[in-house]
Amino acid sequence: MTSSDQPRYLVPAAPNPESIRVLVVGTPQAVSNFIATQAVLGYAEILAWSPPLPTPHENQILRILTKRLTLED
């Protein structure tokens, strides 16, 4: 892999095997609306999401949610 092939963002591994990462990319308003909707639906509280992170695209941000899943046997 050459330096030009390196990813722009490195997302650390989830803290444990039962965790997932949800990435939301879009305009600040679209991302905020999506996150607020997820909170209303009971999926994740607004404060559980990362702060807005920059992307290489103008007027777009990235926010990350790490969520522990409950696995049923």
N, C-alpha and C positions, 0 to 999 in steps of 0.2 A: 504494500500500500504506500503510495507516495504522499507527500504533504498535501497535495491538492485533493487527494481522496479522503482526507481526514474529515470527520463530521464537524460541523460548526458548533454544535452543542453536545456536550457529553452529559447524559442523564445517568446519575448513579443507579446502581442496582437497587431494587426494592429491598427494604430492610429484612424481610423474611419471605419464605416461599409462598405464604398465604396472602401476600400483598400484591396489589396492582398499581400501576401509574396511569393516570388519566391526564392527557395533555389537551389543552384547548388553545387554539391559535386563531386570532382574528382581530378585528378592530377592538379597541378598548371597550366601546359600548356593547358590541356583540358578545364579547367574552363576559363582561359584567352581567348582561342579561341572562346568558346561559347559566352562569354560576348561581344567580339569584333564583332561577327556575329550579335548579337542582336542589337548592335549599328548601324551597316551598314543597317540592316533592318528597323531601325527607332523605335524599340521597347523601348529601354532604353539606355541612355548615359552611357558610361563606368564609369564616376564618380558617378552615381546614386547607384552603387553597394557598399556594405560594403567592408571594407578591408578584406583580407584573414583571415579566422579564422581556428584554428587547429581542427582536428577531431581525434577520437581515432585510425584511420587507418593510417599506415605509408604512406607517400608521397601523402596524400590527404588533400585538404582544403575545406572549406565551404565559400560561399559568398551569401549574402542575398540582395534582391531587394525588397523594399516596393514601390508599385505602386498604385496610386489612379485611380480607374476605373471611367469612365463616364457612368453612368447608364441612359438608355433611358426609359422614361415612356411608 
